[in-house]
């Protein structure tokens, strides 16, 4: 493993900033104001081109996604944009490449890097602190539901390219032997009782997911990260960023993701009702779809526990682990006490 991972957070950021600055030379124009915006899976930098264009430069985590998967993400974003959705424009290099690989001695491994046009707008909040207080919140969640439905409808009709590669938030990816974000039940911070509760919910979910099934009406390409910080409101327009988690999954898992960090908000019932109403203004949901919201909220929590387990020591894991355990265990208990309608 590269020596980079033994560095503290500030030292890692310094190395990534140096790499990003070097990579910018592969794009047309000169750039200034290179500033770190976010560092979780990827390091996302903001920069200003000499023509005034603000851009987002993404330095991808090593070996998290394959090159083919990263190119597929950009391909899907372009397809969504062509379908009229408000997503970031992909900016190619001088050589018309959407994705480049750059090596840095200070990091000791190559990193894939791409550039996107910066979307204007204000985020709805953060995963850590929830949704901002605003009287327009119900309208925003209605718009978010409609946006999710348009994405799912696009996926149902989209002719997927032969070489398209993305991960799956399916049974194996969520609760299989090796879930996509890690074996959440092995998280050291869990007590014995908490671990047994989560494993019981995992066993129940296997049955419910298989009974629910997969078809074009409930499963396909999803954004998979409709959290407050990835939804931008610019005047009356709602825009979507950060497609790094996008993959194949259940549509209701998408909606559960949008609600997970809002569960303790006093406006939650209104948020949920608005989200579902917005979705159903574009695309129908069955009784069975709606009944799967509680299971998918639980499964979403399990994925987050897998994330902090496999990224122990990161600032985000240190901040969120206790909160995620408490919330996911509460959801698991509620799920095990519930009964799904027969299909």
WOWOQUI-V915423 format. One record per helix or strand of 3 or more residues. SS is the DSSP state (@ for helix, = for strand). FROM is the first residue (numbers start at 1). TO is the last residue. If there is no record, write none. Layout:
ss = [SS:SS]
from = [FROM:FROM]
to = [TO:TO]
//
This chain:
ss = [@:@:=:=:=:@:=:=:@:@:@:@:=:@:=:=:=:@:@:@:@:@]
from = [3:9:31:43:54:67:100:109:137:171:184:192:219:228:231:237:247:251:268:287:293:315]
to = [6:26:39:49:59:82:104:117:157:175:186:212:222:230:234:240:250:260:280:291:310:337]
//
